[in-house]
Amino acid sequence: MSVPDGTELPERPSADAWRPVHRSRAYELVVERIEEQIATGALTVGDTLPAERELSERLQVSRAAVREAIRSLEAQGAVRSSVGSRPTAGTQVVAMTSDALTRLLRLHVALSNFPLADVVEARIMLERSSATLAAQNAAERDLTSLRELLDRMDDPTIDQATFNDLDTAFHVALAESGHNRLVTDMTIAIRESMKAPILQAFGTLEDSAALIERLRGEHREIFEAIAEGSAQRASERIEAHIRGAHASLWGGDSPSDDAPQSGSAVAS
């Protein structure tokens, strides 16, 4: 089936897939209809949604409700809208999981919805998994990327902001080296959400250079364990690294030493 401009519409899983919606917050129902299409496989990554007017007519809602629904789905990283000539114009289904997770988690961390101790423990569990997977699965190109980031962090003139950016990039690259997309996306989200708080904490230190030097060495030790394929050593080192860094940056606000350890939950 096609719309007046010639665009082919995705096959519908049932006759009422785009049935009209009737509720005061109509855009939420529009979101649900589109999510149904994605969940059933009628819409997949790369597919283009029907045009705004077509959706409005099919669902019997205002075009404003359709626009609001599209904005909501864009914020979730599920679709992307663009202008131009076909086939690139319109709203396409995409997969931008890490971007959506990062935005959501960063907002809630900023609002202090999660205690710092909870964030640290969650980060440790994820990054132990990342380190384990990286030690088991990292390809030579992954090791090269990690090594290049370590070399850039060794710049003696590096400032706090640049080091923080490279530190984040190192942990992201480490997660990507494990080749598990879900673990990678979750790790990226939680590390990116802590990027600004970490930089702010750096600014309160009397001797940030000493901490940077220590972190450099710890990064090297983590990398060596991954390069050697030692999953257990890599996961242990990254946990010690994260706990130590957070203790140095936040002092009394860091998790207590008797906090539950995550090692038993991660395969070596």
C-alpha positions, 0 to 999 in steps of 0.5 A: 500500500502507498500514500499519495506521495508514492511511499510504501507503507509497512505491512500491517499485522492486523486490520486495526493496527492503526485503529483510531484512538480516543483519549485526552492525551492522544499522543500517548496512544499514538506512541502505543500504536507505533510501539505495537508496530515495532514490537510485532515486526511490522516496522523495523530499523530503517523503515519510514513511518507514514506521513504526519497527515496519513497517521493523523487521518488513520488514527483520527487524532490531530496532527499536533498529537502525532507530532508530540508522539514523534518527539516522544519517540525521538527522545527515546531513541526509537525514531529520527525525523529528517527533511529532504528528498525521499527516501531520506525524508520523513520519520525513520525507525532507528536504534539509538539505545545508548543515546536514549539511556544516557539522556534519561540516566543523566537527568535522573542523576542530576535530579539526585533520584539515585543515591551516589552509592547506588550509582557506584554499585551499579557501575561496578557490576556493569564494568566488571562485566565489561572488563570480563567480556573485553578480556574474552572477546577484544580484537586487536583493533579494540586493543589498539583503540584502548592503547591510543586512549591511554597514550593520549591520557599520558600527556603531561600538560593534560587538564582536568576536562580533557582527562575526564573526556578521555577517561570516559572514552576509555571506559566506553571503548572498554565496554565496546571491546566486549562486543555485547551491545546491551552491556555496552549501551548500559555502561555508556549510559551510566558512565556518561551520566557521571561525566559532569559530576566527576568533573565537578568533583575534580575541581574541588581537589587540592591535588588533582594531578596526583589523582590523575597520575594514579588513575593513569597507572590503574588504566594501564593495569586494567588494559594489561589484564585485558590484553593478556586475556585475564578476565578475573584480573581485569574485573577485579582491577576495574572494581578497585579502580572505580571504588578508589576513584569515587572515594578520592572524589567524594570522600565521605559520600562514597560507598562504605567499604562493607558495601556488597561486592559484585564479584560473585555475580560476574563470571571470570 
